[in-house]
Amino acid sequence: MGLVVDCREDVTLEGLRRVAFEGEAVRFSERALKRIAAAHESFQRCLGANADGFIYGLTSGHGPDASKRYSLEETRERRRRRKRSWGPFGGEPLPEYVSRGAVFACLASLVSGHAAVHPERALAVLGLLDGTLPQLPSRGLTAAGELAPNRVLLKALPIDDHVSAGWGFHTEAAMAGIAALLARRRLRLAEITFALSIEAFMAPLDAYDPALKVLWGDPYESIALDTLATLLQGAGQPRRPYQAPVSYRILPKVLGQAHRAVAALDDVSAVALRTDQCNPTYVLPDDEYPQGRALSNGGFHNAAAAPAIDAVTAGWANLGMLAHRHAVKMHRGEVSLLPDRLLPKGTDVTTGHSTTYMEYVPTGFVEEMRRLAQPTLIPTSDIAASQQDDIAITTPLAFVNERRAAECFDATLAVLGVVASQALHVTSRPAPSSLRRFTEALRQICPPVDSHRSLASDCARLSDAFSNAVAYSRSPFLALI
């Protein structure tokens, strides 16, 4: 049957997940189609009554031509003859689920009537989800509003002869929602990997005791404490006789901040998905304005999305730093109280086999994450020759930075997972029951080291498996996070 969209409140994060990632079909309810038709007809009456006034893009030109006046027939003719000569390019293409998400996100404006599109146009937009969509580039999207993404996605639609308000795809809302959905799963993966590191290090469990929840009084740190306590059920005994390094003890605090960032991005995304982003937007008739109004506005600019995504990126950078510290400390026998360099008993670096020197690998990933975690601010330059289009949206920049940081974080987690697995192996300890399936799946890709082999390819495959699990692709970890 698929997802039914009746009103803007039906355009949700869960709906985005189903449509963007699972490829679920969508249809409008009959009531939504009637609302769309009524709004379009009402808007035509509003246009007729205000044909001599300013309605951006309809009785005026677009962008640099905003000061010029046109009749509605001239506007239609200009649309028929419009040449889309420029468009964004550069970088690797973003996954198609970003394009699907942008189509789904724009449905809120369609079903509310504020886009004032003709029902045929609304159904044509919906029909895009039944086929293959153009992929957006990862660079070149930072134009004023959705101009650049629309240059790519509108190619999939024929030019519309019906006059409507300032309709377009809602890429910023989709990017914020997609980042939120993936971040929650990635954070779960991180918690599981860190729990395995805690067990491999035999870190005392005091730092993860749920009794700290009341003392700390932070709801997100409480989530981290509860999660780690659950994952560490059945942990081995005895633990090390004194406290673990700071990088182990502050883990619930740093995980708690990551939970806070993801929760904030959830909220920003939920609002963005149901927000009207049209310019102009059609405000439906009321007692004061019986024909409604077309308001020129800046609703296309999401000022909350980039900072919220940036906070998640910072979370990956901070957690990546802790993961690297764990991998380093586990190889340092005088600190970990494990076999030095995780070498088998009676061997050294010339005769034994282990994960030693793998701790070097995350250094570059961590530094890259730190650079990507810089705040995404509104560009200071005047971005276009147009007198109108002087400020760019920032969400695409933040979204791409978070994606790259997340890939680095997955690679860092992969190294930590392999090192923790090796620590359990070299000390002949099983993983706790709550972590056993995860450890088995990890070892299917990167078995413990008993002989000479290159670990780079194994870790790369494990990193890819982590990333694929987060993105709902096939992976042995899909059912585990």
C-alpha positions in Angstrom: 0.0 0.0 0.0 2.9 2.4 0.8 2.9 5.6 2.7 -0.2 7.8 2.6 0.4 11.6 2.9 -2.7 13.4 4.0 -1.3 16.6 5.6 2.1 18.1 6.3 2.3 16.3 9.7 2.6 13.1 7.7 6.0 14.2 6.4 8.1 12.8 9.2 11.5 11.4 10.0 10.1 7.9 10.0 8.5 8.6 6.6 11.8 10.0 5.3 13.5 6.7 6.4 10.9 4.6 4.6 10.9 6.6 1.4 14.5 7.6 1.1 16.2 4.4 2.3 13.7 1.7 1.9 12.3 2.9 -1.4 8.7 2.8 -0.2 6.0 4.2 -2.5 4.0 7.2 -1.5 0.5 8.5 -2.5 -1.7 11.4 -1.6 -5.0 10.9 0.2 -8.1 11.9 -1.6 -8.6 14.7 0.9 -5.0 16.0 0.2 -5.7 16.1 -3.5 -8.9 18.0 -3.0 -7.0 20.5 -0.7 -4.3 20.9 -3.4 -6.9 21.6 -6.1 -8.8 24.0 -3.9 -5.6 25.9 -3.0 -4.5 26.1 -6.7 -7.9 27.5 -7.7 -7.9 30.0 -4.9 -4.4 31.1 -5.8 -5.5 31.8 -9.4 -8.2 34.1 -8.0 -5.6 35.8 -5.8 -3.4 36.3 -8.9 -6.2 37.8 -10.9 -7.0 40.3 -8.2 -3.4 41.3 -7.8 -2.1 41.1 -11.4 -0.9 44.7 -11.1 0.9 44.1 -7.8 4.2 42.4 -7.0 4.2 38.6 -6.7 7.7 37.4 -7.0 8.4 35.2 -10.0 4.8 35.6 -11.3 4.2 39.3 -11.9 7.9 39.9 -11.7 11.1 38.2 -12.9 13.3 35.9 -10.9 16.6 36.9 -9.1 18.2 39.7 -11.0 15.0 40.4 -12.8 12.9 40.8 -9.6 12.4 44.5 -10.3 10.9 43.9 -13.8 7.2 43.4 -14.2 5.5 40.8 -16.4 2.0 39.7 -17.2 1.0 36.2 -16.3 1.0 35.2 -19.9 4.5 36.6 -20.3 5.6 34.6 -17.3 4.2 31.4 -18.8 6.0 32.1 -22.0 9.3 32.9 -20.2 9.0 29.5 -18.4 8.4 27.7 -21.7 11.6 29.3 -23.2 13.7 29.1 -20.0 17.2 27.7 -20.6 18.8 26.1 -17.5 22.3 26.7 -18.6 24.1 26.4 -15.3 24.1 23.9 -12.5 26.2 22.5 -9.7 29.0 20.0 -10.2 32.0 18.6 -8.5 32.8 15.9 -6.0 31.4 12.5 -5.8 27.7 12.2 -6.4 25.6 12.0 -3.3 23.6 8.8 -2.8 20.2 8.7 -4.5 18.5 8.6 -1.1 19.4 12.3 -0.8 17.4 13.0 -3.9 14.5 10.8 -2.8 14.5 12.6 0.5 14.4 16.0 -1.2 11.3 14.9 -3.1 9.6 13.5 0.0 10.4 16.7 2.0 8.7 19.0 -0.5 5.4 17.1 -0.1 4.6 19.1 3.0 4.4 22.3 1.0 2.3 20.6 -1.7 -0.3 19.0 0.6 -0.7 22.1 2.7 -1.7 24.1 -0.3 0.9 26.8 0.3 2.8 25.9 -2.9 -0.5 26.3 -4.8 0.5 23.8 -7.4 -1.9 22.2 -9.8 -2.9 18.6 -8.8 -1.3 17.3 -12.0 2.0 18.9 -11.0 1.7 17.5 -7.4 1.1 14.0 -8.8 4.0 14.4 -11.3 6.3 15.3 -8.3 5.1 12.2 -6.4 5.7 10.1 -9.5 9.4 10.9 -9.4 9.6 8.5 -6.4 8.6 5.6 -8.8 11.7 5.9 -10.9 15.5 6.7 -10.8 16.2 10.2 -9.7 19.2 12.4 -10.7 22.0 12.3 -8.1 23.1 15.6 -6.5 26.8 16.5 -6.6 28.6 16.8 -3.2 29.9 20.2 -4.2 28.5 23.3 -5.8 25.1 23.3 -4.0 25.7 26.4 -1.9 23.5 28.9 -3.8 20.8 31.1 -2.5 18.1 28.8 -1.2 17.5 25.6 -3.2 18.5 27.1 -6.6 21.4 24.8 -7.2 19.7 21.5 -6.1 16.6 22.4 -8.1 18.8 22.8 -11.2 19.5 19.1 -10.9 16.3 17.7 -9.7 13.9 19.7 -11.8 15.4 18.1 -14.9 13.3 15.0 -14.0 10.1 17.1 -14.4 8.6 18.7 -17.6 8.2 22.4 -17.5 4.9 23.2 -15.9 2.5 25.5 -17.7 0.3 25.9 -14.6 1.0 29.0 -12.5 1.8 28.2 -8.9 3.7 29.8 -6.0 7.5 29.4 -5.5 7.6 25.7 -5.4 10.9 23.7 -5.2 12.5 20.6 -3.7 13.4 20.8 0.0 17.0 19.5 0.0 18.0 21.2 3.2 15.2 19.5 5.2 16.1 16.2 3.6 19.8 16.5 4.4 19.1 17.4 8.0 16.7 14.4 8.3 19.0 12.0 6.6 21.9 13.1 8.8 19.8 12.6 11.9 18.6 9.1 10.9 22.2 7.9 10.1 23.7 9.6 13.2 21.4 7.7 15.6 22.5 4.3 14.1 26.1 5.3 14.0 26.0 6.4 17.6 24.6 2.9 18.5 27.5 1.3 16.6 29.9 3.5 18.5 28.5 2.5 21.9 28.8 -1.2 21.1 32.4 -0.8 19.9 33.4 1.2 22.9 31.7 -1.4 25.2 33.9 -4.0 23.6 37.0 -1.8 24.2 36.0 -1.4 27.9 35.8 -5.2 28.3 39.0 -5.8 26.4 40.8 -3.3 28.6 39.2 -4.8 31.7 38.4 -1.2 32.8 36.7 -1.1 36.2 32.9 -0.7 35.8 32.5 2.1 38.4 32.7 4.7 35.6 29.6 3.2 34.0 27.5 2.5 37.1 23.8 3.7 36.6 24.0 5.1 40.2 25.9 8.1 38.6 22.7 9.2 36.8 21.2 10.8 39.8 24.5 12.4 40.7 25.2 13.9 37.3 21.6 14.9 36.6 21.9 14.9 32.8 19.3 13.0 30.7 21.7 12.3 27.8 24.5 11.1 30.0 22.0 8.9 31.7 21.2 7.3 28.3 24.9 6.6 27.8 25.3 5.1 31.3 22.3 2.9 30.9 23.4 1.7 27.4 26.9 0.9 28.5 25.7 -0.9 31.7 23.4 -3.0 29.5 26.1 -3.8 27.0 28.6 -4.8 29.8 26.3 -7.2 31.5 28.2 -10.4 32.2 31.5 -8.6 31.9 34.5 -10.7 33.0 36.0 -10.7 36.4 38.3 -9.7 38.1 38.7 -6.2 36.6 42.0 -4.3 36.7 42.8 -3.2 40.3 42.8 0.5 39.8 41.1 3.1 37.6 41.4 3.2 33.9 42.8 6.2 32.0 40.7 9.3 31.6 39.7 8.3 28.0 37.8 5.4 29.4 36.3 7.1 32.4 34.9 10.2 30.6 33.3 8.0 27.9 29.7 8.3 29.3 30.1 12.1 29.3 31.3 12.3 25.7 28.7 9.8 24.5 26.1 11.9 26.4 27.0 15.0 24.5 26.8 13.0 21.2 23.3 11.9 22.2 22.4 15.5 22.9 23.6 16.6 19.5 21.6 13.8 17.7 18.5 14.6 19.7 18.8 18.3 18.7 19.2 17.3 15.1 16.1 15.1 15.4 14.1 18.1 16.5 15.5 20.4 13.9 14.8 17.8 11.2 11.3 17.1 12.4 10.4 20.8 12.2 12.1 21.3 8.8 10.3 18.4 7.2 6.9 19.9 8.0 7.8 23.5 7.3 6.7 25.5 4.2 9.7 26.7 2.3 8.2 28.3 -0.8 9.0 31.8 -2.1 6.5 33.2 -2.6 4.3 31.2 -0.3 0.5 31.3 -0.6 -1.2 32.1 2.6 -4.7 30.6 2.3 -7.8 32.9 2.5 -9.2 34.0 5.9 -11.7 36.6 7.0 -9.2 39.5 6.7 -7.8 38.3 3.3 -10.6 36.5 1.5 -8.5 35.9 -1.5 -5.4 34.9 0.4 -1.9 36.4 0.0 1.3 35.6 -1.7 4.2 36.5 0.6 7.7 36.9 -0.6 9.9 35.5 2.2 13.1 33.7 3.2 11.5 30.4 4.3 13.9 28.6 1.9 16.8 29.3 4.2 17.2 26.8 7.1 19.3 28.6 9.7 19.1 25.7 12.2 20.1 22.7 10.2 23.8 23.4 9.6 24.6 24.2 13.3 22.8 21.0 14.4 24.6 18.9 11.8 27.9 20.6 12.9 27.3 19.5 16.5 27.0 15.9 15.3 30.2 16.2 13.3 31.9 17.5 16.5 30.6 14.5 18.3 32.3 12.1 15.8 35.6 14.1 16.2 35.5 13.9 20.0 34.5 10.2 20.1 37.1 9.4 17.4 39.8 11.0 19.6 38.7 8.7 22.5 38.6 5.6 20.2 42.2 6.4 19.1 43.3 6.8 22.7 41.8 3.4 23.5 43.6 1.7 20.6 46.9 3.2 21.7 46.5 2.4 25.4 45.6 -1.2 24.7 48.9 -1.8 23.0 50.9 -0.2 25.9 51.3 -3.1 28.4 52.4 -0.9 31.3 49.1 1.0 31.0 46.7 -1.7 30.0 48.1 -4.5 32.1 47.6 -6.6 29.0 50.4 -8.3 27.0 52.6 -5.5 25.7 51.7 -4.7 22.1 49.1 -7.4 22.4 51.7 -10.0 21.4 51.4 -13.7 22.4 53.3 -14.7 25.5 56.9 -15.4 24.8 57.1 -13.4 21.6 58.3 -10.0 20.6 57.7 -7.7 17.6 60.2 -9.7 15.5 58.6 -13.1 16.2 55.0 -12.6 17.3 51.9 -11.5 15.4 49.4 -8.9 16.6 47.7 -5.6 15.8 50.7 -3.6 17.0 51.3 -0.5 14.8 47.6 -0.4 13.8 47.2 2.3 16.4 49.1 4.6 14.0 46.3 4.4 11.4 43.5 6.5 13.1 45.8 9.5 13.5 45.0 10.8 10.0 41.3 10.0 10.4 41.1 11.9 13.7 42.9 14.9 12.4 40.6 15.0 9.3 37.6 14.8 11.6 38.9 17.8 13.6 39.2 19.9 10.5 35.7 18.9 9.3 34.2 19.8 12.6 34.9 23.5 12.1 31.6 25.5 12.2 29.7 26.0 9.0 29.0 29.7 8.9 27.1 31.9 6.4 29.6 32.9 3.6 31.0 36.4 4.0 31.2 37.1 0.3 28.4 38.3 -2.0 27.7 35.1 -3.8 26.1 36.2 -7.1 25.9 39.0 -9.6 22.2 39.2 -8.8 21.2 42.1 -6.6 18.8 39.6 -4.9 20.8 36.4 -4.3 23.5 37.5 -1.9 23.4 34.8 0.8 23.9 31.0 0.3 22.4 28.2 2.2 24.9 26.3 4.4 23.3 23.0 5.0 24.9 21.2 2.0 28.3 22.2 3.3 27.6 20.9 6.8 26.0 17.7 5.4 28.9 16.8 3.2 31.4 17.6 6.1 29.4 15.3 8.4 29.4 12.5 5.8 33.2 12.7 5.4 33.7 12.9 9.2 31.4 9.9 9.7 33.5 7.9 7.2 36.6 8.7 9.2 34.8 7.8 12.4 33.7 4.4 11.0 37.3 3.7 10.0 38.5 4.7 13.5 35.9 2.5 15.1 37.0 -0.4 12.8 40.5 -0.2 14.1 39.3 0.0 17.7 37.1 -3.0 17.2 39.9 -5.1 15.7 42.3 -4.1 18.5 39.7 -4.9 21.2 39.0 -8.3 19.5 42.8 -9.0 19.5 43.1 -8.1 23.2 40.4 -10.7 24.0 42.0 -13.2 21.8 45.5 -12.9 23.1 44.3 -13.2 26.7 41.9 -16.1 25.8 38.8 -14.3 27.1 35.3 -14.5 25.6 33.3 -11.4 24.9 30.3 -10.9 27.2 27.1 -12.5 26.0 25.7 -9.1 25.1 28.7 -8.4 22.8 29.3 -11.9 21.5 27.3 -11.7 18.2 29.0 -8.3 17.4 32.4 -9.8 18.1 31.7 -12.8 15.9 30.5 -10.6 13.1 33.6 -8.5 13.4 35.9 -11.5 13.4 34.2 -12.9 10.2 35.7 -9.9 8.4 38.9 -9.4 10.4 39.8 -12.6 12.3 42.3 -12.5 15.3 45.9 -12.2 14.2 47.8 -15.5 14.6 50.1 -15.3 11.5 51.6 -12.7 9.2 49.0 -10.9 7.1 48.2 -7.4 6.1 45.4 -6.0 8.3 44.8 -2.9 6.2 42.4 -4.7 3.7 40.5 -6.4 6.6 40.1 -3.1 8.5 39.0 -1.3 5.3 36.3 -4.0 4.7 35.2 -3.7 8.3 35.0 0.1 8.0 32.8 -0.4 4.9 30.7 -2.9 6.7 30.1 -0.4 9.5 29.2 2.3 7.1 26.9 0.0 5.2 25.1 -1.1 8.3 24.5 2.5 9.3 23.1 3.3 5.8 20.7 0.2 5.9 22.6 -1.7 3.3 23.5 -5.4 3.6 26.0 -6.0 6.3 26.5 -8.6 9.0 26.1 -5.8 11.5 22.7 -4.6 10.3 20.8 -6.7 12.8 23.2 -5.9 15.6 22.8 -2.1 15.8 
